[in-house]
Amino acid sequence: MKSYPALHKFALLTAFIPILTTADTNTLHSSTDKEEKSWLVAPMVVANPAFGNGGGVMGMYFFNTEKSSTNNPASAIGAMGLYSDTDSYFMGIFAQTFWKQDTWRVTAGLVNPKIKNDFSIIEGLQNVKFDTTATVLFGRVDRRVYGNWFLGLKGELVDVKYSNPNTIAKAYFLLAEVEDATSGQLGAIASHDSRDHVRYPTAGNQSELSLTTVPESWGASSSYYITEGFANQYISFIDKQVLALRAFGRFTPSGTPYSGLSTLGRFSDLRGYTGGENVAENLVALQGEYRIRFTDKIGGVAFAGISQLYNGSFKNTDSDDLYPSGGLGFRYLLNAENKMNFRFDYAWGKGDDEGFYVSVGEAF
């Protein structure tokens, strides 16, 4: 399996979670008022090889689009900023809103990361250095059509630039066909959501299937499509204990440009791997997470999973491209009204792959 991590390095950050960090929680703060509005602010301390060492802050504001609603989940607006000693940075704003008694769901965001890449060896090339900068604008609208079933549309505009390459990096650019790109994509979504809570479910199912087209006329080097789906199941056997199960698949056709291929480490599928280091046309992943609350504020998790990367037919699977994952995590309840947890996970993967994950909210 070829490995060109630079092409997807920004994808790890634009996913919001996981972000490989450590955090100081002594000054975590939240506030509420009589109108059931609330906010929280969390300082972040970054420490990972891809981004460097540094810090920043994340804030979220919760509100209800309909006063006195009993069926409408709380909406959220958030922002994050991070900076590291390698002169890398990440800035992003996002919103997740619910309307008309949860008949409509609207999500949107804008993120801008910059990564100072410094790789010791890639495809036989040593000391490869260059910068990756991206601007990503995304949006999604879902409409409840019957019971717990939704239909929706999503879109994304991505502008990626590669700059300041050293001599070896220029050779790498030729080898991996790395080039600046601006492209757009549009997708249709069918989903099912019977979770008892959108941010910390203890029962129910969340499933989704989407088909996304990335046309050449919108900037892609060649047209391709993405078929993607997942199914999450939440089971609560004992009070304050939840078993969360997830199946995920992402499939692209032969000839898909490298920037559109599937990669481990995207949206927590799977933790323990850096996005972009292991890629292929197709990816399937299974994982489970056991969640327990020790007190009203403090909890822990244990998780494990496995993923298969392959090109073409499933007949082409190879045990060398089978990736296990496991880990342990700590949870601290930041906002009881909206069941928002501070999340710290340590995950290990195949060989020397490992990572620390700090964020707000669950992995899935």
C-alpha positions as CSV (number, residue, x, y, z in Angstrom):
1,M,0.0,0.0,0.0
2,K,1.5,3.3,-1.0
3,S,1.9,6.0,1.6
4,Y,1.8,9.7,0.7
5,P,0.8,11.4,4.0
6,A,1.2,15.0,2.9
7,L,-1.9,14.9,0.6
8,H,-4.3,14.2,3.5
9,K,-2.5,15.9,6.3
10,F,-5.1,18.7,6.4
11,A,-8.0,16.2,6.4
12,L,-7.1,15.1,9.9
13,L,-7.5,18.7,11.1
14,T,-10.6,19.6,9.1
15,A,-12.4,16.7,10.7
16,F,-12.3,18.5,14.0
17,I,-12.0,15.2,15.8
18,P,-9.8,13.4,16.3
19,I,-7.2,16.1,17.0
20,L,-3.9,14.7,18.4
21,T,-3.5,16.8,21.5
22,T,-3.1,17.0,25.3
23,A,-5.2,19.5,27.2
24,D,-5.2,21.5,30.5
25,T,-8.6,21.2,31.9
26,N,-8.1,23.3,35.1
27,T,-9.8,26.3,33.4
28,L,-12.6,24.6,31.6
29,H,-15.7,26.8,32.1
30,S,-19.4,26.7,31.3
31,S,-22.3,29.0,32.0
32,T,-26.1,28.7,31.7
33,D,-29.0,31.1,32.0
34,K,-32.7,30.9,32.5
35,E,-33.4,30.6,28.8
36,E,-31.5,27.3,28.6
37,K,-28.7,28.9,26.7
38,S,-25.2,27.8,27.6
39,W,-21.6,28.1,26.6
40,L,-18.3,26.5,27.3
41,V,-14.6,27.3,26.7
42,A,-11.8,24.8,26.7
43,P,-8.0,25.5,26.4
44,M,-6.1,23.1,24.1
45,V,-2.5,22.1,24.3
46,V,-1.2,20.5,21.1
47,A,1.6,17.8,21.2
48,N,1.9,15.6,18.1
49,P,4.6,15.0,15.4
50,A,2.4,16.2,12.5
51,F,1.3,19.5,14.0
52,G,4.1,20.2,16.5
53,N,3.8,21.6,20.1
54,G,1.6,24.5,20.9
55,G,-1.9,25.4,22.1
56,G,-5.1,27.3,21.5
57,V,-8.7,27.5,22.6
58,M,-12.1,26.0,21.6
59,G,-15.4,27.6,22.5
60,M,-19.0,26.4,22.0
61,Y,-22.4,28.2,22.5
62,F,-25.6,26.1,22.9
63,F,-29.1,27.4,22.2
64,N,-32.5,26.2,21.1
65,T,-34.0,27.6,17.9
66,E,-37.5,27.2,19.4
67,K,-38.3,28.3,22.8
68,S,-40.1,25.8,25.1
69,S,-39.6,23.0,22.6
70,T,-39.5,19.5,24.0
71,N,-38.5,17.7,20.8
72,N,-35.9,20.1,19.4
73,P,-32.2,19.2,20.3
74,A,-30.0,22.0,21.4
75,S,-28.1,23.7,18.5
76,A,-24.5,24.7,18.8
77,I,-22.1,27.2,17.3
78,G,-18.4,26.7,17.8
79,A,-14.9,28.0,17.0
80,M,-11.4,26.7,17.5
81,G,-7.9,28.2,17.0
82,L,-4.6,26.3,17.4
83,Y,-0.9,27.3,16.8
84,S,2.3,25.3,17.2
85,D,6.0,25.9,17.4
86,T,6.4,24.7,13.8
87,D,4.4,27.7,12.6
88,S,1.5,25.4,11.9
89,Y,-2.0,26.5,12.7
90,F,-5.7,25.6,12.6
91,M,-8.7,27.9,12.6
92,G,-12.3,26.9,12.2
93,I,-15.9,27.9,12.8
94,F,-18.9,25.6,12.6
95,A,-22.6,25.4,13.4
96,Q,-25.0,22.4,14.0
97,T,-28.6,23.5,14.2
98,F,-32.0,21.9,14.6
99,W,-35.3,23.5,13.4
100,K,-39.1,22.9,13.4
101,Q,-39.2,20.2,16.1
102,D,-36.1,18.5,14.6
103,T,-37.7,18.3,11.2
104,W,-34.7,20.2,9.6
105,R,-31.1,19.8,10.5
106,V,-28.5,22.2,9.1
107,T,-24.7,22.0,9.5
108,A,-22.1,24.3,8.1
109,G,-18.5,25.3,8.7
110,L,-15.3,27.0,7.4
111,V,-11.8,25.7,8.4
112,N,-8.3,26.9,7.5
113,P,-5.3,24.7,8.5
114,K,-1.6,25.1,7.6
115,I,0.8,22.3,8.3
116,K,4.7,22.5,8.1
117,N,5.5,19.1,6.8
118,D,8.9,17.6,7.7
119,F,9.2,13.9,6.8
120,S,12.3,11.9,7.5
121,I,11.7,9.4,4.7
122,I,8.9,8.9,2.1
123,E,9.1,6.4,-0.8
124,G,12.8,6.3,-0.4
125,L,13.2,10.1,-0.3
126,Q,14.8,11.6,2.9
127,N,14.3,15.0,4.5
128,V,11.2,16.1,2.6
129,K,10.0,19.5,3.7
130,F,7.1,21.7,2.5
131,D,3.9,23.5,3.7
132,T,0.3,22.5,3.1
133,T,-2.4,25.1,3.4
134,A,-6.2,24.5,2.9
135,T,-9.4,26.3,3.0
136,V,-12.5,24.1,3.3
137,L,-16.2,25.4,3.2
138,F,-18.8,22.7,3.9
139,G,-22.6,22.6,4.4
140,R,-25.3,20.0,4.9
141,V,-29.1,20.0,5.1
142,D,-31.3,17.1,6.3
143,R,-35.1,16.9,6.2
144,R,-37.1,14.4,8.3
145,V,-39.4,12.5,5.8
146,Y,-40.9,9.7,7.9
147,G,-40.5,8.7,11.5
148,N,-36.7,8.6,12.1
149,W,-35.8,8.7,8.5
150,F,-34.1,11.7,6.8
151,L,-33.1,12.7,3.3
152,G,-30.5,15.4,2.7
153,L,-27.8,17.1,0.6
154,K,-24.3,18.0,1.4
155,G,-21.6,20.1,-0.4
156,E,-18.0,21.0,0.0
157,L,-15.5,23.4,-1.5
158,V,-11.8,22.7,-1.0
159,D,-8.8,24.8,-1.9
160,V,-5.4,23.2,-1.2
161,K,-2.0,24.7,-1.8
162,Y,1.5,23.2,-1.4
163,S,4.4,25.7,-0.9
164,N,8.0,26.2,0.2
165,P,9.3,22.8,-1.0
166,N,12.9,21.9,-0.5
167,T,14.8,20.2,-3.4
168,I,13.9,16.7,-2.2
169,A,10.2,17.8,-1.8
170,K,10.1,18.9,-5.4
171,A,11.1,15.3,-6.4
172,Y,8.4,14.0,-4.1
173,F,5.8,16.3,-5.8
174,L,6.7,14.7,-9.1
175,L,6.6,11.2,-7.7
176,A,3.2,11.6,-5.9
177,E,1.7,14.0,-8.5
178,V,1.2,16.6,-5.7
179,E,-0.2,19.9,-7.1
180,D,-2.4,22.8,-5.9
181,A,-6.1,22.1,-6.4
182,T,-9.5,23.8,-6.0
183,S,-12.5,21.5,-6.2
184,G,-16.1,21.1,-5.2
185,Q,-18.4,18.1,-4.5
186,L,-22.1,17.5,-4.0
187,G,-23.7,14.5,-2.3
188,A,-27.1,13.0,-1.6
189,I,-27.8,11.4,1.8
190,A,-30.3,9.0,3.3
191,S,-30.1,8.5,7.1
192,H,-31.9,7.0,10.1
193,D,-31.6,8.4,13.6
194,S,-33.4,6.9,16.6
195,R,-30.8,7.9,19.2
196,D,-32.2,9.1,22.6
197,H,-29.7,12.0,22.5
198,V,-27.7,13.5,19.6
199,R,-24.5,14.1,21.6
200,Y,-24.4,11.3,24.2
201,P,-26.7,8.5,23.1
202,T,-27.3,5.6,25.4
203,A,-29.8,3.7,23.2
204,G,-30.9,3.7,19.5
205,N,-29.4,3.6,16.1
206,Q,-27.8,6.1,13.7
207,S,-27.2,5.0,10.2
208,E,-26.3,6.8,7.0
209,L,-25.6,6.1,3.3
210,S,-24.4,8.8,0.9
211,L,-23.3,9.1,-2.7
212,T,-21.0,12.1,-3.5
213,T,-19.9,13.2,-7.0
214,V,-16.7,15.2,-7.5
215,P,-16.9,16.4,-11.1
216,E,-14.0,17.5,-13.2
217,S,-15.9,20.6,-14.2
218,W,-15.7,21.7,-10.5
219,G,-12.0,21.5,-10.4
220,A,-11.1,17.8,-9.8
221,S,-8.2,16.5,-11.9
222,S,-10.7,13.8,-13.1
223,S,-14.3,13.1,-12.2
224,Y,-15.0,10.5,-9.6
225,Y,-17.6,9.5,-7.0
226,I,-17.6,8.4,-3.4
227,T,-20.0,5.8,-1.8
228,E,-19.9,6.1,2.0
229,G,-22.0,4.6,4.8
230,F,-22.0,3.8,8.5
231,A,-24.2,2.3,11.1
232,N,-23.9,3.1,14.8
233,Q,-25.7,1.1,17.5
234,Y,-26.0,2.2,21.2
235,I,-26.9,-0.3,23.9
236,S,-27.3,0.3,27.6
237,F,-27.4,-2.9,29.7
238,I,-26.7,-1.3,33.1
239,D,-27.2,2.2,34.4
240,K,-24.4,4.6,33.4
241,Q,-22.8,2.0,31.1
242,V,-23.1,2.1,27.3
243,L,-21.8,-0.2,24.5
244,A,-21.4,1.7,21.3
245,L,-20.8,-0.2,18.0
246,R,-19.8,1.2,14.7
247,A,-19.5,-0.2,11.1
248,F,-18.0,2.1,8.4
249,G,-17.3,1.8,4.7
250,R,-15.9,4.2,2.1
251,F,-15.6,3.2,-1.6
252,T,-14.2,4.9,-4.7
253,P,-13.7,3.6,-8.3
254,S,-10.5,2.8,-10.0
255,G,-8.8,5.9,-11.3
256,T,-9.8,8.1,-8.4
257,P,-7.3,10.9,-7.9
258,Y,-5.1,10.4,-4.8
259,S,-6.7,13.3,-2.9
260,G,-10.1,11.4,-3.1
261,L,-8.9,8.0,-1.8
262,S,-9.9,6.5,1.5
263,T,-7.6,6.9,4.5
264,L,-7.4,5.6,8.1
265,G,-7.6,8.1,10.8
266,R,-10.5,10.1,9.3
267,F,-13.4,10.8,11.7
268,S,-12.1,8.3,14.2
269,D,-12.0,5.4,11.7
270,L,-9.7,4.2,13.2
271,R,-8.0,5.9,16.1
272,G,-4.3,5.2,16.4
273,Y,-3.5,6.1,12.8
274,T,-2.5,9.4,11.2
275,G,-4.8,10.4,8.3
276,G,-3.1,10.0,5.0
277,E,-0.4,7.5,6.0
278,N,-2.4,4.5,4.8
279,V,-4.7,4.9,1.8
280,A,-6.5,2.9,-0.8
281,E,-9.6,3.0,-3.0
282,N,-11.8,1.3,-0.4
283,L,-11.9,1.1,3.3
284,V,-14.1,-0.9,5.8
285,A,-13.8,-0.6,9.5
286,L,-15.5,-2.1,12.6
287,Q,-15.1,-0.9,16.1
288,G,-16.7,-1.0,19.5
289,E,-16.5,1.3,22.6
290,Y,-17.5,0.5,26.2
291,R,-18.4,3.7,28.1
292,I,-18.9,3.9,31.8
293,R,-19.6,6.8,34.3
294,F,-17.8,6.5,37.6
295,T,-19.5,9.6,39.0
296,D,-21.8,12.3,37.6
297,K,-18.8,14.1,36.2
298,I,-16.1,11.5,35.5
299,G,-16.1,8.5,33.2
300,G,-13.9,6.2,31.2
301,V,-13.9,4.2,27.9
302,A,-12.2,1.2,26.4
303,F,-12.3,0.7,22.6
304,A,-11.1,-1.6,19.9
305,G,-11.5,-2.0,16.2
306,I,-10.1,-3.3,12.9
307,S,-10.0,-2.0,9.4
308,Q,-9.2,-3.3,5.9
309,L,-7.9,-1.2,3.0
310,Y,-7.9,-2.5,-0.5
311,N,-8.1,-1.5,-4.2
312,G,-10.6,-2.8,-6.7
313,S,-12.6,-5.9,-5.6
314,F,-12.7,-7.3,-2.0
315,K,-10.9,-10.3,-3.5
316,N,-7.8,-8.1,-3.6
317,T,-7.7,-7.8,0.2
318,D,-4.3,-8.6,1.8
319,S,-3.5,-9.3,5.4
320,D,-0.7,-6.7,5.2
321,D,-3.4,-4.1,4.8
322,L,-5.4,-5.2,7.8
323,Y,-5.1,-2.6,10.6
324,P,-6.1,-3.3,14.3
325,S,-6.7,-0.5,16.8
326,G,-7.3,-0.3,20.6
327,G,-7.2,2.2,23.4
328,L,-8.4,3.7,26.6
329,G,-10.0,7.0,27.4
330,F,-11.0,9.5,30.1
331,R,-14.2,11.6,30.1
332,Y,-15.2,14.7,32.1
333,L,-18.7,16.2,31.8
334,L,-18.4,19.8,30.8
335,N,-22.0,20.7,30.2
336,A,-24.7,18.6,31.8
337,E,-27.6,20.2,30.0
338,N,-26.2,19.2,26.6
339,K,-24.3,16.1,27.7
340,M,-21.0,17.4,26.3
341,N,-17.9,15.5,27.5
342,F,-14.3,16.5,27.4
343,R,-12.6,13.6,25.7
344,F,-9.0,12.3,26.2
345,D,-8.1,9.1,24.4
346,Y,-4.9,7.2,23.9
347,A,-5.0,4.7,21.0
348,W,-2.5,2.3,19.6
349,G,-2.4,0.7,16.1
350,K,-0.2,-1.5,14.0
351,G,3.5,-1.4,14.7
352,D,4.6,2.0,16.1
353,D,1.3,3.8,15.3
354,E,-0.3,5.5,18.2
355,G,-1.9,8.8,19.1
356,F,-3.4,11.0,21.8
357,Y,-6.9,12.4,21.1
358,V,-8.4,15.4,22.9
359,S,-11.6,17.0,22.0
360,V,-15.2,17.8,23.1
361,G,-17.8,15.1,22.3
362,E,-17.6,11.4,21.6
363,A,-15.7,9.7,18.8
364,F,-19.0,8.4,17.3
